[in-house]
Amino acid sequence: MADIIGKFIERHGEDVLEALLVDQTTRRNIICADSEYSDHGYGFDCMDEIAIPQLTGKYAGLIRTRADKALESQSHRKRDDDEQGDEAGGDDGDAPTFDSRL
């Protein structure tokens, strides 16, 4: 994602990105709304507005979309389920398995 933001700025400029960060209801920048990033310091608390410095430089790629996080979480759950199945002795091969989350 870091590369995407950088390329976007090169192509369209920071002013376009700044416009995209504005919440159309409040007319202020969108907020993190999640304390997941708060350990990174000032500007990353759940009520802090997202600005270009939080998306570029040393923080490039840090903030991800909900969809990206959901896919990663899904991947971790699947991996954990597979590991638990292995610990329990695995599949006996008699019955097909079905994951209701799929």
N, C-alpha and C positions, 0 to 999 in steps of 0.2 A: 504494500500500500504506500510505503514511503516513496517509492519510485513513481507511483501514480500521481501523488500530490505534487511532487517536483515537476513532473512532465506537464501537469495541468497548469501550474504557475508559469512555466516557460511558454506554453502555448497561449494562455488566456490572460495571464497577469494576476497579480495579487488582488487587485480591485474586484475581479470577478469572484474569486474565492471568498473574499470578505463579504460580498453580497450574498453568496450561497450560505454563509454561516449565520445569517440573520434570521431569527424566528419571526415569521410574518405576523404572529399574534402580539408579541411583546415589543417588537421592533428592536430587540436587543439580540446579541448573539445567543445561539442555542447553548444549553448547559450540558455538563457531563451527565447529571442526574443519576450518578452511580459513584459510590465511594471506592470502586475498584482501583482507581488511579491515584487516590489521595496520598499514597506513600511516596509519590514523585514530587510532592511539595506544592508550593504556591501555584495556583492556577489549575489544579487538578482535583479540587474538592468537588463534591457532588453538585454544589450550587454555583460553581465557577463557570463563567462563560468560556466557550471554546474559541480560541483565536489562532491565527496562523502559527505563532511560535510553538503551540502545543502539537502541531501537525508536521513540523519541519525540524531540520537540524538534528540534534541528539535525540529528540522525541519522535522522529519520523517513524511511522509504523506502529507506534505505541497504542494509539486509540484506534479501535477497530469497530466495525459495524456490529449490530446485534446479530445479524445473519452469520457473519464470520464466527462470532463467539458461539453461536448455537451449533454450527457445524463442528467446531472443535470439541464442544461439550458432548455432542452426540458420538463423536469418534472415541472420546475417552470412556463414555459409558459402555460402548460396544467392546472396547478393549478390556475394561474391567469385568464385564460379563463373561468374556472369553476366558480370562484368567481364572475367574471363580469356577467356571465349568471344568477347567483343567484340574483345579485343586480338588473338586468333588468327584473326580474319577472320569470326567468326560462323558461323552455320549456312548451308550452301549450299542448303538447302531441299529436297534430294533425299531424305534419310532422316529419319524421325522421331527425336527425341531422347528418351532415357529416363534419368531420374535414379534410380539404385538406392537412394538414401537415402529416397525418398518412400514 
